[in-house]
Amino acid sequence: MIGVDRIKRIIPHRHPILLVDRVSTVEPGRSLVAHKAVTAAEPCYQRLGDDTPAGGYAYPISLLLESWAQSAVLLACWEQPNPDVLAGKVELAAGIAGVRLLRPVYPGHTVEHRVEIVRSVDDAAVVAGGSLVDDQTVLEVKRFTVALRDSDVLRRPSVGASR
């Protein structure tokens, strides 16, 4: 089992947006299985009142997808870790397609994210996979593209930009 300490040495995400708790399996360059425990203490639930209906506690799809994407970035960066967005290669989401939410996720669920590299070229990878809760698919992602770019290139002002 690979925990939060090691995850934070691979990708730059930190609390409250680090949405992967552990990695149970990794085959560098091929596949990864990661886990996220959804709890009632999540920041997204802080403003819900006592009169919130049970369905109101569904974990937001944006956070579920972000958690899956962080798992994909972990796989893409496994052999070239960079926990610092100000140096080295920065991870950029270049595109996503074929996303399907099949079931809601609620506090008390542990989500298992499965990702595999479909294709890897230079500093980019196309990844696919999905997420499960209790062996039931809750999310499918047909294609997610992550690109690694040098942080110095990203800091350069664009042509015509004022300095």
N, C-alpha and C positions, 0 to 999 in steps of 0.2 A: 504494500500500500504506500502510495506517495501522497503526503499531506500538503497542507497549505504552505509550510515553510519552503519546500522544494518548488511548488508551483510558483511562488513569488520570486524564485530565482530564475524562472524561465520566461514569464510574461510580466508586463508592468502593472497589471491590475492590482488594486488595493481596496480595502474596505472603504466605502460600502458597496463598490461595484465589482469586487472580486466575487464571482458567482459559481466557482468550482471549489468544492471542499476536498476532493481527493481523486487520485487516479489509481485505478485498480489494475489496469493492463495497458501496456504500451509496446508496440512493435515499431520502433523508429522508422519513419519513411513509409509506413503502411497503415497502422490503425492504432486507435486509442479508445479506452473506456474510462469515462470520468463520472463523478457523482456529485449531486447537489441536493442537500437536505433543505426542504422548504419548511420554514417554521412560522408561527404566528408572530414572532418578533421581527420579521422582515420589515425594513423601512416602508415598503409599499402598503403595509397594513396599519401603520401608525395612526392615520386619520380616520379609520373606520370606527363608527360608533357601535354601541351595544345593540342598536336596532338594525344593523346590517344583516340582510338575509344571507342564508348559508351560501348561495351562489355568488354573493359579493366577495367571497374570500378566494375566488379562483386566482391563481398566480397569474400576473399579467403576461400575455404572450410576448411582449417586448423583452421582458426579463428572462423568460424561458428561452427565447431565441438567442439572447445575449449570452446566457449560460452555455448553450450549445456551441455558439460561435467561439467562446473562450476555449472550449475543449478542442475545437478545430485549430485554433491558433496555437494551443499547446503542442498539438501534433506537428504542425507545420514548423514550429520553432524548436522542437525537442533537441535537435542536434546543433542548433545555433541559438542558444538562449540569449535573451536580452531584456532584463528587467528595467532598463533605463530608457525612457523615450527620448532623452536628450542626447544619446550617444548610440553608435552602432546602427543596426538595422531596426527600423520601426515597422510594426505590423499594421497593415492597412487592409480593411475590408474592401475588396474591389467589386464585388457583386454577389447577389444571392438570387436563387430562382427555385421554383418548385417547392415552396414552403406550404405545408398543410398541418393545421392543428386538428387533431383527431379527438382529443379528450381534454377536459380541464384538469389542472393540477392544483391541489389544495395543501394548506399547512398539514404537516404530518407525513407527506409523501417524500420519498427519496427518489429523485430522478436519476436515471442512468442514461448518460449521453454516449452514443456510439458514433465514432467518426472514422472514415477511412479516406486515404488519399486516392483519388481517381487518376490524377495526373500531376506531375511535378516538373516544372521547367524553370531552370535558373533560380531566380528568387521569387517564384510564384508557385502556388499549389491550388488545385481544384479538389475540393473535399466534398464528401456526401455522407449522409447518415440520418440518424434520428435519435429520439429519446423515448425511454420506456419508464413506466411506473408499474411495479408488480407484474412484469412481463407483458404489459399491454402497451402498445405503441401510442404515444401521446403527441408526437411531433415527427414530421418527416421533412428532410431537406434534400432535394435532388442535387443541388449544386451551390457551393459556396466557394468563392475565389478569394484567396488571401495573398497579398503581395508584400514583400519585404523591401523597403526602400531605405537608403542611407539617410540618416537624420540630417546630415549637412545639406543634402540636396533639398530637403523639405524646408529648411530654414532660409534658403536663398530667396531674395525678393524677386517677384515676377518682373518681366520686362515692362517698363513704363510705370512701375509702382513707385510711390514716393518713399523717400528714406527718412 
